[in-house]
Amino acid sequence: MKINDFIVSTIVFYMAWVIIPILLEVIPAIFDVFILIKKRLINKRGEALKYLPEITVIIPVYNSADTLRNCIKSVYDSDYDNRLIYVMVVHNGGNDNSFEVFSKCQLDFPELNMNWLTSKQGKSKALNLALFNSTGKYIIHIDSDGVLHPQALRNMVIYFEKNEEVHCVTGTILTDPTLIDETDKFFLRILRKIEFCEYAQAFLAGRNFEAEFNNIYTLSGAFSAFRKSTILKTKLYNTDTVCEDTQITFQVREWLNQKVSLCPDAYFFVDPIEDVNKLYTQRQRWQRGELEVAHMFEREKKTFNRSNKKKKKSFNVITKLILYDHTFALPRMIWYFALLSLIFMNYPLRLVIVSMVLIYFFNVMTTFLFYLCISLFLKNNKELRRYYVRKWYLMFLLPPYNSMVFWFRFAGIINAIKGQQVWRTNNLTQEREHFTETIRKDFSGITRILDKMIEKVNNDEE
């Protein structure tokens, strides 16, 4: 009986703590890979366009003197005809010499038609001001602290022209390989390489898959494009949130019922992360912003549906974000703590460790599947593909890195409940110090109470 009980308990254990994570994450990931491979094989490049339309490139600026020139130069160096590009640099605050840099660029790049606008009321209002002054068929937004791949603008416009059902497109955001290789510190260089692979997986696998079902959660604010006729039908960028890119995505997909997609071969390179503290604040801000916009959108959508007499019931976006999304926030949190609790329920420690090793193995397997899939999408860019393929060994580090990022984002959910959304948040070191100080104060209070109780008992005995 003891042997039978052991076998049954072991089977139940693995069914609960290994099979469930596989069903929630591994099998969906394998399904994603098949869809992506099918997409890559079917969507082949056709003939080049005989003409290209006029476009507007909007660059919001906030203390961007150190990066603005490289950004504008990347527009100038693109293979899109400069005579068809209207560049609008919008100053939305800051006190550096960004305008002097812009003026110098006007002299150095005379073929570009460039204008400077001033809107010291935040990024959203700056973007809205530029939209009202834009020209051309397509509006393209890029951040001032990144650079475009030479073929990015052309590939983005070609994607629009050949997919008439698509109204908004996000580019593929990657960290700059040159800056990664120039990193001196070993562990920081490894972190930045992992981040590069993470970005590649997030866009060329994650958003690429979501695009097939018109389910992209947010256009990347760093590099996104719109049909001008479409974006001017929205309420434009919302000024009450720091995640204006997510809010505009919701408007186009949910209110206007238009398709939002990704252009896999339109690359935009951003600076790699500075350190773990920056990674913590960045991911926490993203998560808090998503929750804020989800709540805001649900409230606004009810008003919108009533005014338009729509009776369609929508799935609660906040519920979807917390229960499922790409983080599996609630199931993961419950599973992590429940797995640790098994140690105190007379389950052998060895059994728990083996289950975690199995889950790690399956995560590595799915990561390698995505790795192969992403390599296919990078096939048309040999240099970038070569750089990515050589990072195969990082696939073993991505699962623990993703787990760390999950907890960073989960901290964002907790902090979003605690207070109002702000752009600046505490970094990991600051929160650790705050946590330590809070624990110290709490225990010092308990210690004072115990000291008083001991003193009272001693006095009574005397």
N, C-alpha and C positions, 0 to 999 in steps of 0.2 A: 504493500500500500504506500509505503514511504517513497518508493521509486516512482510509482504512478503519480503520487502527489507532486513530486519534484518535476516530473516531465510536464504535467498539466500546468503547474505554476510557471515553468519556464516558457511554455508555449504562449500562455496568457500574457506573460511579461513582454515577449517580443511582439506579440500582436498589438499590444497597447502602446509600447514605447518605441518601436521601430517601424512597424507597418504603417501606423497612422502618419508619422512624418513623411514616409515614402509616398503615401497616397496624397498628402497635402502639397508636397513640394517636388519630389523627384519625378513622379509620373507626369504632372503638368509640365515640368521642364522638358521632358523628352518629347511630349506633344508639341511644345513650342518649337523645338529644334526641327521637327519634321515639317511644320508649317513654314519655317524660315528657309529651309533648304528648297522646298517647293517654290517659294517666292523667288529665291535667287535664280533657280533654273528657268522659271517662266518669264520673269521680268528682265529680258535682255535688252541691251541698248539697240535703239533703232537708228534711222538715218538722222543726221544733224539737221537742225532747223535752218531754213533758208534765210530767215530774218530773226532778229531779236528785238523785243520791245524796249521802250524806255522804262527805267526803274528809279526809285528813290531809296537811298541808303540812309537810315537814321542812326546817328551815333550819340547817345546821351553821355554827357561829360560831368564828372564830379571829381575834382582834384586829380585829373588824369594827365597832367603834364608829362609824366615819365613814360606813358604808354601810348598817348594819342597819335604821335607821329607814325609809329610802327603800324598802328591800326589803319590810319588813312593810307599809308604806303601800300598796305596789303590790298586795299581797294584799287589803288592806282596800278599795281602790278598784276592785277587779275587779267584773265584773257577775255573779259567782257569789254566791249568797246567803251572807252571812257566818255565818248561823246553822248552815250545813252544813259550815263549815270549822273544822277543829281544827289549830291552828298549834303545832308543837313546835320550839322553838329549843334546839339542842343545843350546849353549850359544849365544844369539844374542845381546849382549851388557850388560850394567850395570857394577857396580863396587863393589858389595857386595861379601860375602863369599859363594856364591852358590856352587862353586866347592868343598869347604870343606864339605858342607852338602852332596853333591853327593858322595864324597869319603867315608864318614861315612856310607851312605846307602849301598855302595858296601860291606862293612864289615858286616853290620847288615842283609842284604838280599842276602846271597851268592848264592841262587838258581836262582836269576835273572841274566840273561846275559845283562850287562849294559855297555854302552860306552858313553863317553863325546866328543862332537864335538864343535868346536868354529867357529862362523861365525858372527863377529861383524858388520854386514851390514843390520840389520833389520830382522824382523820376516819372511818375505817372502823368502829371500835368505837362511835363516836358515832352513826353511822347505824344500826348494828345495835341499839343501845339504844333508839333512837327507833322502830324497826320493831316491837320487842316491846311498845311502849307505844302503838302507833297504833290508830286506830279508823277505821271507814268502809269503803267498798268499794274505794277507790283510794288509793294512796300516791304523793304527788308530792314530789320533791326539787328544791329550788332553792338556788343559791348565794347567800350573803348580800351579795355585792358586785354584784348585778345587780337588775333590776326586771322585773316581768311586764307584758306588754301587758294592758290592761283585759279583753280577751276571751280571754286565753290559757287560764285554768283551765276556763272553760266549753267552749271548743273542744276542749280535751284530753279532757274527760269525754265529750262528745258523740261524739268519734272512737271512744272505747272502746265506748260503748253501741251504736254502729251497726256496729261491726266485732268481733263476738264472738270471731273467731278470733285477734285480736290480744291479746297478754298484756303487752307492754311497749312503751312509746312514748317517743321522744325528741322534745323540742320543737325549734323552729327558733331557733337562737342567732344573734343579730346584734349588732354593736357599736352603741352608742348614737349615733344621728345628731346629737343635740343637742350632745354632748360633742365630736364630730368637728368640727362647724362652729365651736365655740368655740376651737379650736386656733389659736394665734397664729403659730407658725412654719410657713412655707410648705411645706417639704419634709416635715415631720412631718404636716401636714394631708393632703398627698397620700398619704403612707404609710397613714394611717388610713382614707382613702377607699378605697384599694385593698384594705385589710384588710376593710372592710365588704363590698365586692363579692366578695372571696374567701369570706367566711363565707356570703353568700347563695348562691354557687355550690356550696360544700361541702355545705350542708344542702338547699336547694331543688332542686339538681341531683344532687349526689353521693349523699347519704343517701336522697334521694327515689327515685332509681333503684334503689339497693340494696334498698330496702324492698319493691319489686315482686317480688324474688326471695328475700326473707327472708335477706338477706346483709349487713345492717348490721353493721359490725365492732365499733362501740362506741356505746352510749347516751351522750349528753352528760351528764356529771356536773352541769353547770350547771342543767339543766332536763330531768328525766326522770320518767316515771310508770309505775306497775305496778298490776296487779290484786293486791290484798293476798293473795288465795288462791294466787297464783302465786309471788310473791317469798318467801313463808314456806316454800315447798317447796324452796328452794335452800339452799346452805350460807351464805347471806347474804354480806355484803361481806368480802372477804379482807383481813386485816390485814398481810399481808407484802408489799404492793405499794402504790405511790402511784397506780396506775391501777385503782382498785377498780371504776370504772364499766365498763371493758372486761371485767374478770373476771366481773362479774355478768351482762353481756351474753352471754358465752360460756356461762355456766351455764344461762340460760333457753333460749337457742337450741339448744345442742348437747346438754345433759343432759336438759332437760325437753321438747325438741323442740317448743317453742312459737314463735309468730311474734313477731318484733320489728319495729316499724314507726316511721314518722315522721308527726307531725301538722303539715302544712305551714303551717297558719294559727294555730299556738300559738307566739307570739313571746316570747322572753326577751332582754332587752338587757343586754350586759355593757360594761364600760369598754373603750375602744380601747387599743391597745398604746401603751406609754410611749415606746419608742425601739427602734432596731434591736437593741440588746443584749438587751432584754426579749424581742423576737421570736425571737432566736437561742436563748435559754435555754428559752423556752416550747416551741418546735417540737422542740428536741432532747430535752426531757423527755418530750414526747408520744411521740416515736419510740422512745426507750429504754424507756418504760413499756409500749408495745405489744409490743416484743420480750420484755420480762420476763414479761408476762402470757401471751404466746403459749407461751413455754417452760414456764412454770408449769402452764398449762392442759393442754398435751400430756402432761405427766407425770401430772397428776391424772386426766386422762381415761382413760389406760390402766388405772389402778387402778379407776376407776369402771366401765369396761366389763367388767373381769374380775369384779368383785363382782356385776355385773348379768348376767353371762354373755352379753354382746353380742359378736358377731363382726364387726360392721361395721367396715371399714377406713376411716379418715378421712384426708383429704389433710393433709399436714403443714402446720400453720398458719405455722410459721416460714418454710418454703420459699415459701409463697404470699406472705407479707409481703415477703420480700426480692426475689423474682423478679418478682412482679406487683404486687399491691396497687394503691393509687392513686398510688404514687410511681414505679413501674417502676424500683426502685432499682438493681438489678444491670445490666439492659439499658441504662439511661440512662448509668450510670457508664462502662460499656465503650464506648458509642457516643461520648460526649463525648471521651474520650481517644483513641479510634481516629480520630475526625475530625481532631483536631489533628495526629496522626501522619502524615496524608496529605500535609501540607506538606513533610515530610522524605522523601517517597516520589516526588518529582518530579511531583506533581500541582500544576497551576497554583493559586496562591493565589486568583485570581479565581474559579475553579471552586468552591473550598471556601466562599468568601464567598457566592456565588450560592446554593449549596445551603442555607446557614444562613438566608439571606433567605427562601427558599422555605418552609422549615420554619416560620419565624416567621410568614409569611403564613398558612399553614394553621392554625397555632395560634390566630392572631387570628380566623380564620374560625370555628373551632369555639367560641371564646370568645363570639363574637357570637351563635352559635346558642343557647348556654346563656343568654346575656343575654336573648334574646327569650323563651325558655322560662320563665325565672324571672319575667319581667314578667307572664306569664300567671298564674303561681301567686300573684303579689302583687295580682292584680286586685281582690280583695275588700277590700284595704286601700289606699284611694286615696292617702292621705298617704305611706305607706311606698313604694308603687309609684312615685309621682311623684319621690320622693327618689332611688330607685334608677335610674329611667329617665334622669334627668338626668346620670347618671355614665357615659354611653355612651363617652365619650372615654377612660375608664380601661381599656377593653377592649384598647387598644393597649399598655398597661403591664402588664397581668396576666401575659402569657407570660414576660417577663423576671423579674417578681416571683416567679412560680411556680418558675422555674428557680433563683432565689436560695434560696427556701424548701426546694427539693429538696436543695440542698447543706447547708443547716442540718440537715435531717432525716438526711441521710446521715452527717453528723458525729455525730449521735446513735447511729447504728448502730455506728460505729467506737468511740465512747466506751463503748457498752454492752459491747463485747468486752473493753475494757481493764479495767473494774472493776465493782463492785457498784452497783446502782441507788440513787441518793439523790435527795431532793427538790431540793436546791440544787446547781446545776451552774455551771461557769464561764461567764461571758458572752463575747460575741465579742471585746471588748477584752482581757479577761483571757487568753483563749486565744491571741490574737495576740501579746500580750506574752510569754506563756510560750513560744510557738513561736520568737519572735525571740531570747529568752534561750537556748533550747536550741541554736539554730543558732549563736549567738555562742560558746557553750561548746564545741560540736563543732569549730568552725573554729579556736578558740583552741588546742584540743588538737592539731589538725593542724599549726597554725603552730608550736607548741612543738617538735613532732617534727621539722619541716623545719629549724627553727633549730638543733636539736641535730645534725642530719645535716650541715648546712652548716658548723657549728663543727668537727665531727669531721673533715670533708674538709679544711678549712683547716689544722687542726692537723697532719694527716698530711702535707700538702704542705710544711709548715714543717720 
